[in-house]
């Protein structure tokens, strides 16, 4: 389609140039015209002058007629040359416009710049052609008078000219184009519908047409959201502290990703913005395919969040101190907590020598702790005097190798780790990282010491179980890192020394 249009324009341009050039060539020269006028008026033309056959001076009427004929011929030649210049300039600008439209991502070529360029070329060409046809006319006084007139006109059209030159600057910079969403300072926001020499037309999101002059646009800060760009949006919400953040982030991210107009090229980001006084403040960052529909998209995202919270039995946070009064939720009885801890401790092999009463004492003294995904529970080389039993979740055991952390094993519910630090006070031999949200039961030295003091025979039994576990770990990780995960020999002596037992 574009190629056929260029061909048509080329044929039209060629025919036009040929016709105008032929007309210029066929125009009679000054000498031919003078001879023709002398013959028609019955006078003699010699040495560039017209005289009567009697040698007398020409009558005023005859001189006027000859002058008018000369001027008419010159004006016709000026018109033909200007037509030739206009035709060439318009064809060149057409070709430039076609090239820019094919190679540029901008939607429209700057018609204002083309117009200004054309006017400048036409004025320069006119003065050159005019001076060639009327060399006796002095242009300096004309320019002097034009300057005075220009000052007067410029003052009268100050706003109009300001819009014109601001429009030239805006279109030369091409900061935005038709279809982009822009926000102009405190004036308004909407989709660009048209850009002209006078101003910019914006269709607001209330379906109103906002016209802003170019001079105002040049003074304001303009925020541009290009139509062919992935533009991000932020949506905020809050949740109560009792809800698990990892679960909220996972569920909300999935709901946002599946929403209409949300780009699949960028993964939505759900992150904690702040730990507020009334709850956890969240921020969602997502990218839109069509930014002009961001109001509808934001509304859809908020709706999806509500349904996610409703399904997952999660409450939104709001000011509980002044606006909302709720009954305090009943706490889990201490007896139930102890019974749960007892069940987990009964699954720990190194505590099998303990009696039911001793297990219960240990469960009473232990504490429960929760760790986020990716959070370190213990770090290699740290001094420790506690062990951990996994109540829910899972952890990975890592050791440093060649400038990175190598995972040598994983532990799940009812597994335990850190027993050598608890029993002997040895530094941690590996990093233990929570894979998912993990709850552990922490058993400190102070929890176990009273039990050892009241029943010294337990030390030997537990030390034998620790030795057996050490042998199993050495066999399991012998190709990984024996020195980091294997425990030292002589567990019995180390335990007695660490707890101050004889």
C-alpha positions as CSV (number, residue, x, y, z in Angstrom):
1,X,0.0,0.0,0.0
2,X,2.8,2.4,0.9
3,X,4.8,1.4,-2.1
4,X,1.9,2.1,-4.5
5,X,1.3,5.5,-2.9
6,X,5.0,6.4,-3.4
7,X,4.8,5.4,-7.0
8,X,1.7,7.5,-7.6
9,X,3.3,10.5,-5.9
10,X,6.5,10.0,-7.9
11,X,4.6,10.0,-11.2
12,X,2.6,13.1,-10.2
13,X,5.8,14.8,-9.1
14,X,7.6,14.0,-12.3
15,X,4.7,15.2,-14.5
16,X,4.4,18.4,-12.4
17,X,8.2,19.1,-12.7
18,X,8.1,18.6,-16.4
19,X,5.2,20.9,-16.9
20,X,6.6,23.7,-14.8
21,X,10.1,23.4,-16.3
22,X,8.6,23.5,-19.8
23,X,6.6,26.6,-18.9
24,X,9.8,28.3,-17.5
25,X,11.7,27.3,-20.7
26,X,8.9,28.5,-23.0
27,X,8.7,31.9,-21.3
28,X,10.0,34.6,-23.6
29,X,13.3,36.2,-22.7
30,X,13.5,39.9,-21.9
31,X,14.8,40.7,-25.4
32,X,12.1,38.7,-27.1
33,X,9.5,40.3,-25.0
34,X,10.9,43.8,-25.7
35,X,10.9,43.1,-29.4
36,X,7.4,41.9,-29.3
37,X,6.2,44.9,-27.3
38,X,8.0,47.3,-29.7
39,X,6.3,45.7,-32.7
40,X,2.8,45.8,-31.0
41,X,3.2,49.4,-29.8
42,X,4.7,50.7,-33.0
43,X,7.9,51.9,-31.3
44,X,11.6,51.2,-31.8
45,X,13.7,49.0,-29.3
46,X,17.4,49.6,-29.5
47,X,20.3,49.4,-27.0
48,X,17.8,48.4,-24.3
49,X,15.6,51.5,-24.8
50,X,12.3,52.2,-26.3
51,X,11.9,55.3,-28.6
52,X,9.5,56.6,-31.1
53,X,10.4,56.5,-34.8
54,X,10.8,60.3,-34.7
55,X,13.4,59.8,-31.9
56,X,11.2,61.5,-29.3
57,X,10.5,60.2,-25.8
58,X,7.8,57.7,-25.3
59,X,4.5,58.9,-23.9
60,X,3.8,58.1,-20.3
61,X,1.0,55.7,-21.2
62,X,3.3,53.7,-23.4
63,X,6.0,53.6,-20.7
64,X,3.5,52.4,-18.2
65,X,2.2,49.7,-20.5
66,X,5.8,48.4,-21.1
67,X,6.6,48.5,-17.4
68,X,3.4,46.6,-16.6
69,X,4.2,44.0,-19.2
70,X,7.7,43.5,-17.9
71,X,6.5,43.2,-14.3
72,X,3.8,40.7,-15.3
73,X,6.4,38.6,-17.1
74,X,8.7,38.7,-14.0
75,X,5.9,37.9,-11.6
76,X,4.9,34.9,-13.8
77,X,8.4,33.6,-13.8
78,X,8.6,34.1,-10.0
79,X,5.4,32.1,-9.6
80,X,6.6,29.3,-11.8
81,X,9.9,29.1,-9.9
82,X,8.1,29.1,-6.5
83,X,5.8,26.4,-7.8
84,X,8.9,24.3,-8.7
85,X,10.4,24.9,-5.2
86,X,7.1,24.0,-3.4
87,X,6.7,20.9,-5.5
88,X,10.3,19.7,-4.7
89,X,10.0,20.5,-1.0
90,X,6.7,18.8,-0.6
91,X,7.9,15.6,-2.4
92,X,11.1,15.5,-0.3
93,X,9.1,15.9,3.0
94,X,6.7,13.2,1.8
95,X,9.7,10.8,1.3
96,X,11.1,11.7,4.7
97,X,7.8,11.2,6.3
98,X,7.4,7.7,4.8
99,X,10.9,6.8,6.0
100,X,10.3,8.0,9.5
101,X,7.0,6.2,9.8
102,X,8.7,2.9,8.8
103,X,11.7,3.2,11.1
104,X,10.4,5.1,14.1
105,X,8.3,3.8,16.9
106,X,6.6,7.2,17.2
107,X,3.0,7.1,15.9
108,X,2.9,10.4,14.1
109,X,5.5,12.4,12.3
110,X,5.8,16.0,13.5
111,X,3.7,17.9,11.0
112,X,4.5,21.1,12.9
113,X,8.2,20.7,12.2
114,X,7.5,20.0,8.6
115,X,5.4,23.1,8.3
116,X,8.0,25.3,10.0
117,X,10.8,23.9,7.7
118,X,8.7,24.4,4.6
119,X,7.9,28.0,5.5
120,X,11.6,28.8,6.1
121,X,12.6,27.3,2.8
122,X,9.8,29.1,0.9
123,X,10.7,32.5,2.4
124,X,14.4,32.0,1.5
125,X,13.6,30.8,-2.0
126,X,11.1,33.6,-2.6
127,X,13.7,36.3,-1.7
128,X,16.4,34.7,-3.9
129,X,14.0,34.4,-6.9
130,X,12.5,37.9,-6.3
131,X,16.0,39.5,-6.2
132,X,17.0,37.8,-9.4
133,X,13.9,39.2,-11.2
134,X,13.9,42.6,-9.6
135,X,17.6,43.4,-8.8
136,X,16.8,47.1,-8.7
137,X,14.6,46.6,-5.6
138,X,16.5,47.1,-2.4
139,X,15.4,44.6,0.3
140,X,17.2,46.2,3.2
141,X,14.5,48.8,3.8
142,X,12.0,46.0,3.5
143,X,13.7,44.0,6.2
144,X,13.9,47.1,8.5
145,X,10.2,47.7,8.2
146,X,9.5,44.0,8.7
147,X,11.5,44.0,11.9
148,X,9.4,46.8,13.4
149,X,6.2,45.1,12.2
150,X,7.5,41.8,13.6
151,X,8.1,43.3,17.0
152,X,4.5,44.7,17.1
153,X,3.0,41.5,15.8
154,X,5.2,39.4,18.2
155,X,3.9,41.4,21.2
156,X,0.3,41.0,20.1
157,X,0.7,37.3,19.4
158,X,3.0,36.5,22.4
159,X,0.9,33.6,23.7
160,X,0.3,32.2,20.2
161,X,4.0,32.3,19.4
162,X,4.8,30.8,22.8
163,X,2.5,27.9,22.0
164,X,4.1,27.5,18.6
165,X,7.7,27.4,19.8
166,X,6.8,25.2,22.8
167,X,5.0,22.9,20.4
168,X,8.2,22.7,18.2
169,X,10.3,21.8,21.3
170,X,7.8,19.2,22.5
171,X,7.6,17.5,19.1
172,X,11.3,17.7,18.5
173,X,11.9,15.9,21.8
174,X,9.0,13.5,21.2
175,X,8.6,12.7,24.9
176,X,5.1,11.3,24.3
177,X,2.8,10.4,21.5
178,X,-0.8,9.8,20.7
179,X,-2.1,6.9,22.9
180,X,0.3,7.4,25.8
181,X,-1.0,8.0,29.3
182,X,0.4,11.3,30.7
183,X,0.0,13.2,33.9
184,X,0.7,16.9,33.7
185,X,1.6,18.3,37.1
186,X,-1.6,19.1,39.1
187,X,-3.6,19.8,35.9
188,X,-4.8,16.4,35.0
189,X,-4.1,12.9,33.7
190,X,-5.4,11.0,30.7
191,X,-4.7,9.5,27.3
192,X,-3.1,11.7,24.6
193,X,-5.6,12.1,21.7
194,X,-3.9,14.8,19.6
195,X,-0.8,17.0,19.4
196,X,-0.9,20.2,17.5
197,X,0.9,23.5,17.2
198,X,-1.4,25.1,19.8
199,X,-1.6,22.4,22.4
200,X,-2.2,18.8,23.5
201,X,-5.7,17.1,23.8
202,X,-6.0,14.6,26.6
203,X,-9.0,12.3,27.2
204,X,-9.3,12.0,31.0
205,X,-10.5,8.9,32.7
206,X,-13.8,10.7,33.3
207,X,-14.2,10.8,29.5
208,X,-13.7,14.5,29.4
209,X,-11.5,16.3,26.9
210,X,-8.7,18.3,28.5
211,X,-6.9,20.8,26.2
212,X,-3.6,22.1,27.5
213,X,-1.6,24.7,25.6
214,X,2.0,24.0,24.6
215,X,3.3,26.9,26.6
216,X,1.8,25.4,29.8
217,X,3.1,21.9,28.9
218,X,6.6,23.3,28.5
219,X,6.5,24.6,32.1
220,X,5.0,21.6,33.8
221,X,6.5,18.2,34.9
222,X,5.1,15.5,32.7
223,X,4.9,11.9,33.8
224,X,4.7,9.6,30.7
225,X,3.5,6.0,30.5
226,X,4.2,5.0,26.9
227,X,1.6,2.8,25.3
228,X,4.1,0.3,24.0
229,X,5.9,-0.1,27.3
230,X,5.3,-2.4,30.3
231,X,4.3,0.2,33.0
232,X,4.1,-0.9,36.6
233,X,1.4,-0.2,39.2
234,X,1.5,-0.4,43.0
235,X,-1.5,-1.6,45.1
236,X,-1.4,-1.7,48.9
237,X,-3.2,-3.7,51.5
238,X,-2.8,-4.8,55.1
239,X,-3.1,-8.1,57.0
240,X,-3.2,-9.0,60.7
241,X,-0.1,-10.2,62.4
242,X,-1.6,-13.6,63.2
243,X,-1.6,-14.7,59.5
244,X,1.6,-16.3,58.1
245,X,3.3,-13.8,55.7
246,X,4.7,-16.5,53.5
247,X,1.3,-17.9,52.8
248,X,-0.2,-14.5,52.1
249,X,2.6,-13.6,49.6
250,X,2.2,-16.9,47.7
251,X,-1.6,-16.8,47.5
252,X,-1.8,-13.1,46.5
253,X,0.9,-13.4,43.9
254,X,-0.9,-16.2,42.2
255,X,-4.2,-14.3,42.2
256,X,-2.6,-11.2,40.8
257,X,-0.7,-13.1,38.1
258,X,-3.9,-14.6,36.7
259,X,-5.8,-11.3,36.6
260,X,-6.8,-9.6,33.3
261,X,-4.5,-7.0,31.8
262,X,-1.6,-8.1,34.0
263,X,1.4,-8.8,31.8
264,X,2.7,-12.4,31.8
265,X,6.2,-11.1,30.9
266,X,7.0,-9.9,34.4
267,X,6.3,-11.8,37.6
268,X,4.2,-9.8,40.1
269,X,6.0,-8.8,43.3
270,X,4.3,-9.1,46.6
271,X,6.4,-7.8,49.5
272,X,6.1,-6.4,53.0
273,X,6.2,-2.6,52.9
274,X,6.1,-2.0,56.7
275,X,5.3,-3.5,60.0
276,X,2.5,-1.1,61.0
277,X,0.9,-0.4,64.3
278,X,-2.3,-2.2,63.3
279,X,-1.0,-4.9,61.1
280,X,1.4,-5.9,58.3
281,X,1.5,-3.4,55.4
282,X,1.9,-5.0,52.0
283,X,2.8,-3.7,48.5
284,X,2.0,-5.4,45.2
285,X,4.0,-4.4,42.1
286,X,2.6,-5.6,38.8
287,X,3.0,-4.7,35.1
288,X,0.1,-3.8,32.7
289,X,-0.3,-4.7,29.1
290,X,-2.6,-1.6,28.6
291,X,-1.8,1.1,31.1
292,X,-4.8,3.2,30.1
293,X,-7.0,0.6,31.9
294,X,-5.1,0.8,35.2
295,X,-8.1,1.9,37.2
296,X,-10.0,-1.2,36.3
297,X,-7.0,-3.4,36.8
298,X,-6.3,-1.9,40.3
299,X,-10.0,-2.6,41.2
300,X,-9.7,-6.2,40.0
301,X,-6.6,-6.8,42.0
302,X,-8.2,-5.5,45.2
303,X,-11.2,-7.7,44.5
304,X,-9.0,-10.8,44.1
305,X,-7.2,-10.0,47.3
306,X,-10.5,-9.9,49.2
307,X,-11.5,-13.3,47.8
308,X,-8.1,-14.8,48.6
309,X,-8.4,-13.6,52.2
310,X,-11.9,-14.9,52.5
311,X,-10.9,-18.4,51.2
312,X,-7.8,-18.6,53.4
313,X,-9.6,-17.2,56.5
314,X,-7.2,-14.3,56.7
315,X,-8.4,-11.0,58.3
316,X,-7.5,-7.5,57.0
317,X,-5.9,-5.2,59.6
318,X,-7.6,-2.1,60.7
319,X,-7.2,0.2,63.8
320,X,-8.1,-2.1,66.7
321,X,-7.4,0.5,69.4
322,X,-10.0,3.0,68.4
323,X,-12.3,1.7,65.7
324,X,-12.6,-2.0,66.3
325,X,-13.1,-4.0,69.5
326,X,-12.8,-7.7,69.3
327,X,-12.8,-10.5,71.8
328,X,-9.4,-11.9,72.6
329,X,-8.9,-15.3,71.1
330,X,-8.5,-18.0,73.6
331,X,-4.9,-19.1,74.1
332,X,-3.9,-22.8,73.8
333,X,-3.8,-24.3,77.3
334,X,-0.3,-24.9,78.7
335,X,-1.2,-28.5,79.3
336,X,-2.0,-29.0,75.6
337,X,1.2,-27.4,74.6
338,X,3.2,-29.6,76.9
339,X,1.4,-32.7,75.6
340,X,2.3,-31.8,72.1
341,X,5.9,-31.2,73.0
342,X,6.0,-34.6,74.8
343,X,4.8,-36.3,71.7
344,X,7.6,-34.8,69.6
345,X,10.3,-35.5,72.2
346,X,9.2,-39.2,72.5
347,X,10.1,-39.4,68.8
348,X,13.7,-38.3,69.5
349,X,16.1,-41.3,69.6
350,X,18.7,-39.8,72.0
351,X,15.9,-39.0,74.6
352,X,14.7,-42.6,74.7
353,X,16.5,-43.3,78.0
354,X,14.4,-40.6,79.7
355,X,11.4,-41.6,81.7
356,X,7.9,-40.2,81.1
357,X,8.3,-37.8,84.0
358,X,11.7,-36.6,82.7
359,X,10.3,-36.1,79.2
360,X,7.5,-34.0,80.6
361,X,10.0,-31.9,82.6
362,X,12.0,-31.4,79.4
363,X,8.8,-30.5,77.4
364,X,7.8,-27.9,80.0
365,X,11.2,-26.2,79.8
366,X,11.4,-26.2,76.0
367,X,10.2,-23.3,73.8
368,X,8.7,-23.2,70.4
369,X,10.0,-20.9,67.6
370,X,9.0,-20.1,64.0
371,X,11.4,-19.3,61.2
372,X,10.7,-17.8,57.8
373,X,11.6,-19.5,54.5
374,X,15.3,-18.9,53.8
375,X,16.1,-17.8,57.4
376,X,19.1,-19.3,59.1
377,X,18.3,-21.2,62.3
378,X,21.9,-21.9,63.2
379,X,25.1,-20.8,61.5
380,X,28.4,-22.7,61.1
381,X,31.0,-21.8,63.7
382,X,28.6,-20.3,66.2
383,X,28.9,-21.3,69.8
384,X,25.7,-23.2,70.8
385,X,24.1,-24.7,73.9
386,X,20.8,-25.8,72.4
387,X,19.3,-28.3,70.0
388,X,16.2,-28.1,67.9
389,X,13.4,-30.5,67.1
390,X,11.4,-29.9,63.9
391,X,7.6,-29.6,64.7
392,X,6.5,-28.6,61.2
393,X,8.3,-27.6,57.9
394,X,11.7,-28.6,56.7
395,X,15.3,-27.4,56.8
396,X,18.4,-27.9,54.7
397,X,22.0,-28.5,56.0
398,X,24.6,-26.5,54.1
399,X,28.4,-26.3,54.3
400,X,30.7,-23.9,52.4
401,X,32.5,-25.3,49.4
402,X,34.3,-23.3,46.7
403,X,32.8,-19.9,47.6
404,X,29.2,-21.2,47.7
405,X,26.9,-23.0,50.1
406,X,26.6,-26.7,49.3
407,X,23.5,-28.6,50.6
408,X,24.4,-31.9,52.1
409,X,21.1,-33.0,53.5
410,X,17.5,-32.1,54.4
411,X,15.5,-32.7,57.6
412,X,11.7,-32.8,58.1
413,X,9.1,-33.1,60.8
414,X,10.3,-34.9,64.0
415,X,14.0,-34.8,62.9
416,X,16.4,-32.9,65.1
417,X,19.8,-31.2,64.9
418,X,22.3,-29.4,67.1
419,X,22.4,-32.1,69.7
420,X,26.3,-32.0,70.0
421,X,26.1,-28.2,70.7
422,X,23.5,-28.9,73.4
423,X,25.4,-31.8,75.0
424,X,29.1,-30.7,74.6
425,X,29.0,-27.0,73.7
426,X,30.8,-27.6,70.5
427,X,30.6,-24.9,67.8
428,X,28.0,-25.5,65.0
429,X,29.4,-27.7,62.3
430,X,27.1,-26.5,59.5
431,X,24.5,-24.0,58.5
432,X,20.8,-25.0,59.0
433,X,18.4,-23.0,56.8
434,X,14.6,-23.2,56.8
435,X,13.3,-24.3,53.4
436,X,9.7,-23.3,54.1
437,X,8.1,-21.7,57.2
438,X,9.4,-24.0,59.9
439,X,8.4,-24.4,63.6
440,X,11.0,-25.9,65.9
441,X,11.2,-26.8,69.5
442,X,14.3,-25.3,71.2
443,X,15.9,-27.3,74.0
444,X,18.5,-25.3,76.0
445,X,21.3,-26.5,78.3
446,X,19.4,-25.2,81.3
447,X,16.5,-27.5,80.3
448,X,18.6,-30.7,80.4
449,X,21.0,-29.9,83.2
450,X,18.5,-30.5,86.1
451,X,17.6,-33.9,84.6
452,X,21.2,-35.0,84.4
453,X,21.9,-33.8,88.0
454,X,19.0,-35.8,89.3
455,X,19.7,-38.9,87.2
456,X,23.5,-39.2,86.4
457,X,23.1,-42.6,84.8
458,X,21.3,-40.9,81.9
459,X,24.6,-39.3,80.8
460,X,26.2,-42.6,79.8
461,X,23.1,-43.9,78.0
462,X,22.7,-40.7,76.0
463,X,26.4,-40.6,75.2
464,X,26.2,-44.1,73.7
465,X,23.2,-43.0,71.5
466,X,25.1,-39.9,70.4
467,X,28.0,-42.1,69.4
468,X,25.7,-44.3,67.4
469,X,24.2,-41.3,65.7
470,X,27.7,-39.9,65.0
471,X,28.6,-43.1,63.2
472,X,25.5,-43.0,61.1
473,X,26.2,-39.4,60.1
474,X,29.8,-40.2,59.2
475,X,28.6,-43.0,57.0
476,X,25.9,-40.8,55.4
477,X,28.1,-37.8,54.7
478,X,31.5,-39.4,54.2
479,X,31.7,-38.2,50.6
480,X,30.4,-34.8,51.5
481,X,32.2,-33.2,54.4
482,X,33.2,-35.5,57.2
483,X,34.9,-32.9,59.3
484,X,31.9,-30.5,59.2
485,X,29.0,-32.9,60.0
486,X,30.7,-35.7,61.9
487,X,30.9,-35.3,65.7
488,X,34.0,-35.8,67.8
489,X,34.7,-38.9,69.7
490,X,34.6,-39.0,73.4
491,X,31.0,-37.8,73.8
492,X,30.7,-39.0,77.4
493,X,33.6,-37.0,78.7
494,X,32.6,-33.9,76.8
495,X,29.0,-34.1,78.1
496,X,30.1,-34.4,81.7
497,X,32.6,-31.6,81.3
498,X,30.1,-29.3,79.7
499,X,27.4,-29.9,82.3
500,X,29.8,-29.9,85.2
501,X,29.1,-33.5,86.2
502,X,31.4,-35.9,87.9
